[in-house]
């Protein structure tokens, strides 16, 4: 028997939820990402697309949507996703303790993820508690072989 290849993100998510359970499935979305050679987006079409996607993913009962927040993404797009998806929303990208708290207070996200910030600041929690500045991320060593960029960032002492 031939197995049909999934054609959409929603179809892939549906099949994964059927295979392992919806409580174990999340998806990462990157509205307005310009990584690689991605071209600029039409703001209205982007908002409409992601609102529709969030509505369809909401129907699957996913554990979460993890959104890579791009500074160029209109706030209305994030609000549209929040409006359509009733589950847990996680935002990430370039948050500090203060900006993370502000984002949570707006209600657009339920959680904030600190990926690259943790790599550049192995003492991130202490820095947030102390209100200390964050080390900048060294993109030349990010996710590369070797210890440089992982073990040589300066730490603060409380």
C-alpha positions, -999 to 999 in steps of 0.1 A, spaced: 0 0 0 14 34 -10 15 61 17 5 96 7 31 122 14 19 150 36 15 183 17 10 209 44 23 216 79 -11 209 93 -12 175 76 23 167 90 12 178 125 -20 158 123 -1 126 113 24 131 141 -4 137 167 -21 105 155 12 85 158 24 97 192 -4 118 208 -12 155 206 1 162 241 36 154 228 35 175 197 44 212 192 54 231 161 77 261 155 66 289 133 87 318 120 65 345 106 85 371 86 117 351 89 143 364 65 168 335 70 186 323 40 172 338 8 136 343 20 120 373 4 101 401 22 64 392 30 32 411 24 20 420 59 -17 413 52 -11 380 35 13 369 62 -12 377 90 -40 359 71 -18 329 65 -6 325 100 -41 331 115 -55 304 93 -26 281 102 -31 287 139 -68 280 136 -61 247 119 -34 237 144 -57 247 173 -82 221 159 -55 194 164 -50 202 201 -12 205 199 7 209 231 22 243 219 32 266 191 67 280 194 70 312 176 103 326 164 95 363 168 111 384 140 114 421 147 98 428 113 67 407 121 38 431 126 24 428 162 -10 422 145 3 389 131 13 377 166 -21 388 180 -39 370 152 -20 337 161 -29 342 197 -66 348 188 -68 316 168 -47 292 189 -60 284 224 -31 263 235 3 273 249 22 298 229 59 302 233 78 332 219 116 333 214 143 355 200 164 382 216 144 386 248 159 400 280 143 395 314 125 428 311 113 423 275 102 388 283 81 400 312 66 427 290 57 402 263 40 379 289 21 409 303 8 417 268 -8 382 267 5 373 233 26 345 247 24 321 277 61 313 279 93 328 267 122 306 254 158 317 257 179 296 233 208 315 220 208 338 251 214 307 272 243 297 250 259 331 254 250 335 290 253 302 309 244 322 340 213 337 323 191 332 353 215 350 376 219 379 351 181 383 349 178 383 387 206 408 390 194 430 361 228 425 346 235 430 309 236 399 286 266 388 267 261 392 230 258 360 210 289 351 190 272 340 157 306 328 143 308 301 169 270 293 174 262 257 168 297 248 156 321 221 166 344 227 195 341 245 228 346 281 217 314 299 221 301 274 246 325 275 275 343 308 272 315 334 278 321 356 309 299 349 339 288 373 366 289 367 403 261 376 426 
